[in-house]
Amino acid sequence: MKKTLENKILALILIFTIFVPSLVKAEQFDSNKQSYIYGAGLNESQIQEVRKKLDLSDDINIASVNANDLQRYLGYSTSDYDMISSVAVKKLPKGSGIKVDIKTPDYINSITEGQYTNAAITAGITDAEIKVASPKPVTGESALVGVYKAVELSGDNIDTERTKTAQEELGTLKKISEENSDNSSFDKGKLDQVVAEVKQDLQQYKEKNGQIADSNQIKMYIEDALKNVNMGDILSNNNIQILINYFEQYQETSAIDSQDVKENLKKFAGDVTEKGKKFYEDNKDEIDKVGNNIKESGLLDKIINFIKDIFNSLFGSNKSTE
């Protein structure tokens, strides 16, 4: 009897030894501080290298993201060794929206800034600055997992059904991008914009009709959104069907009814408009002077470059995926 009691006590001690430190660590995450979540596949030198790329101070929260986190948030498994891309997350004032900055764009092969933004919004994350970096070429998915973990460790709830839906969105866009990799008229950034627009349309439809849209209505929204970004004839019927299938799944999540999602989608779409206003104010005098002679003045080239910059900054470059 005495031996049995001792074994139970030892077992309890072991449990506390394993689990209590991680619980304490979670409690110590300060939601007012920036959080650095690095991939478990990084060595110490790479951890510091990525930290510099993310422009992080010493006064931050810090933790790693591993294969178990990937399984929890995205629903599939890999090894810790494959968890490379890392992220810095900072809470922003309400109404700021999601701000994404890929610090190493040449090393993030699969996910654009717009896709990180869309996925974060779908998952229920609001008003956050997200910076992504990697020491070598990777898809960028472990950084997305890091975003979810940072938010949860800071005390906010994460709905894993919505994070898995967000991952389904990334998979959908990746498949379409791969199928159009040889099409010079295809633009990944514009596709990101289409996704945000259709999400808004679906939310408005449910608010107005009290039910979710059927596949025919979803198809109409997708086609209209594609026309709005001058990609009306670019995607195949199969591409459009893949999008329809995803949006049917999206409508089944709580994201469709979320006021936070609604506000952040508006903010995401409105960023282009705000940048356009600033451009006009910065160049108002020049615009007024040239009038109809905009081409001769060189301002037309300036406007074209500005529009290109918008898409690059908001939605990422049109790179092929791996």
N, C-alpha and C positions, 0 to 999 in steps of 0.2 A: 504493500500500500504506500509506504513511504517513497519507494523508488518511483512508483507511478506518479505521485504528486510532484516529485522533483522533475520528472520528464515533462510534465505539463507546464511547470514554471519555466523550464528552459525553452520550451516551445514558444511560450508567450514572449519571452525575452527576445527570441530570434525574430518573431513577427514584428515587434516594435523596432528592432534594429534595422530591419529591411524597409519598413513602410513609413515610420515616423519621420525620418529625415526628408523624404520626398514631400510629405504633407506640410512640413514646416517650410520647405522651400516654396511650395505653392502659396502659402499664406504670406510669405515675404514679398511676393510680387506686388510692387507699388503701381497702381493703375495710372498714376500721374507721371510715371517715368517711361522713357522709351524702352522697348524690349528687344533684345537680340536673341533670335532663335536660330542656331546654326545646325547644319546637317550632321548627323552622327558619323557620317563617313569621312569627315574632315580630320586631319591630324592637327596637332597644336599649332604648327606653323601656318597652316591654311586658315585655322580659326582666326588667328590674328590678322592675316592678310585680308580676309573677307571683312573683318571688323573695320579695317582702315578704308576699304572700298565703300563701306556704308556710312562713313563719316561719323562714327559713334564716339561719344565721350566715355569717361570711366564710370559715371554715375548712371548706370542702366540696370535693368533686369536682364538676366542671362540664363538660358537653358538650351538643351539640345532637342532635336526632333529625330525620332528613330522609326524603325519599321513598325513597331507596335502602334505608334501614332498614325502612321500611314493607313494601317488596317482600320483603326478606329474612325478616322475622319473620311477616308476615301473608299474604304471597302475592299481593298486588295492588298496583297503583301509583297514585300521584297526583302532584301537584306539591309542591315544597317550600313553596310559598305556603300550601297547605292544612294544613300541620302546625302546629297552634296549641296544643292542650292540652299541658300540661307536668306534670312529676312530680318529687317528691323521694322517694328510696328510702334506707332505713337498715336495715342488718342488725340483727336482734334475737337474743337468746340462744335456744338450741335449746329447743323446746317452747313458744315464744311464739305461734306461728301467724302468720297474715297479718292485719295491722291496716290498714284502709283508711279514709282520711278525705278526703272531697271538700270542699275548702276553698271552692269556688265552685259550690255545687249548682245555682244558677240558670243557670249557664253550661255545665253538662255535661248535654246533652239526651238522650243515648242510653244511657249506661252507669251502672248503679247501683253503690253500694259493694259490694253482694253479688256483682254480676257481675264487678267487678274482682278480688274475692277468689277467686271460682270459676275465673276465667281464669288467674290467677296460679298457683293450685294445680295446675290441669291442665297448665300449662307447666312445672311442676317447681320453682317458686320456693317456698322455705320460710322461715318465721320472718323476716318483714320488715315494716317500717312503710312504708306507701305513702301519700303525700299528693298529691292531684291539684288542679290549678288552671288556670284559663284567663282571659284578659282579655275574652273575648266568647263568645257562645253557639256551641258546637261539639258534635260527637258524643262526643269524648273518647277516640278510638282512638289518636291519636298519643301520648297519655300512657301507654297500655298498651304501646306499642312502646318508649317511654322506660324503662319498668320492665325489659323484657327487655335493653335495651342497657346499662342501669346494672349489672345483675347480671353480664352478660358482661364488661364492662370491668373489673369488680372481680375477675375471675379465675375465675368459675364458668361451667360449660358450660350452654348453652341448646340444647335440642333443637327445631329449627325445625319439625319435623313436629308436635310437641306445641303449639307456639305457634299454628300454623295451625289445629289442631283447636280450640284455645281460641277462636280468631276465629270458627270455624264455630259454636261455642256461642253467642257473642254475636249472630251473625246470626240464629240460630234463635230466641233469646229476643226479639230486636228484632221479628222478623216476627210472632210470637205476640202481643207487646204491641201492635203496630199494629193487628192484627185485632180486638183486644179493647179498643181505646182508648175506645169509647163504652159499655163495660160497667162500671157503677159497682161491681160485685161483684168485678171483676178487680183483682188486686194484684201489681204487678211484684216487690215484695219477697218475697211468699209464693212466687212462681214461682222466685226465686233459691234459696229454702230447699228447694223440691222438687228442684231440680237437684242440690244438695249431698247430699240424702238418697238419691236414686237412684244417684249415684256410689258412695256407701258400700255400698248394697245389691248393686250389680254386682261390686264388689271382693270382698265377702263370698261372693257366689255362686261366683265363680271359685276362691277359696281352698278352698271346700267341695267343689266338683264337678270341679275341674281343667279346666274349659272355660268359655268365655264363655256368657252367657245368650242364648237365642233371642228373637225379636221378641215372642212371646207372654209370656214371662217379664218382659221389659222393660216391656211394657204393664201388667202386674200391678203392678210396682214403681211406675210412674208414677201409676197410679190410686190406689194406697195412699197415696203421698206427697201427692197432691192432697187426699185425704180428711183427712189429718193436719193440713192447714192450712185446712180448711173451704172448699176450692175444688173439691170432687168433681164438681159439676155445672156448672162455669164454662167449661171449655175444650171446644171442638168436637172431633169425631172427627178432623178434619184437623189441628188443633193437636196432638193426642196423637200422630198419625202422624208429624208433623214432629219431635217429641221422640224418638220411637222411632228414626227415621232417624239423628238425631244420636248417640244413645247407642250405636247399632250401630257407628258410626264411632269413638266414644270408646273402645270396648272393644278396638279394634284398635291403640291406642297403648300405649306403655310405662307410661302413667299408671295403667292398671288393675292393674299389679303393683307399683307403687311404694309402699314403706313410708312415705316422706315424704308422699306424697299422702294415704295413709290417716291418718296422724297429724294432718295439717293439716286434713283434712275433719272429723275428730273435734273438733278444737279450734274450728273454725268453727261447728259445730253446738252445741258445748258452751258457747259464749259466751252464748247465751240463758239456759241453765240457771244459769250463774254470776251473771248479772245478776239473775236471779230470786231466788237465794239472798241476794244482797246487799240486795235490796229487802225481803225478809222480815226480815232481821236489823235493818235500819234502822227497820222499822215494827212489830217484834215486840210491843212493849208495847201499841201501839194496837190491833193485831189481837186480842191476848188480851183486851183490855178490851171491845171491841165484840161479840165472839162472833157470834151470829146476827144482830145488828142492824147488819151491815156497810153496808147501803144507807143507813140513816138517819144513820150516822156521817159519811158523805162519803168514807169510805175506798174505796168501790167506784169512785167517779170517779177517785180517785187511782191505783187499780190499772189501770183502763182507760187512763189517760194514760200510765202507765208502760209498758204493753204497746205502745202506739203508738210511744213513744220507742225501744223496743227495735228494732222493725221499721225505723224511720227511720234509726237509727244503724248497724244491721247491713246492711240490704238496700236502703236508698235510698228516696226518696219515690215515690209512684205518679204520676209525671209522664208525659205523652205524649211520644213520640219524634219526631224530625224526620229 
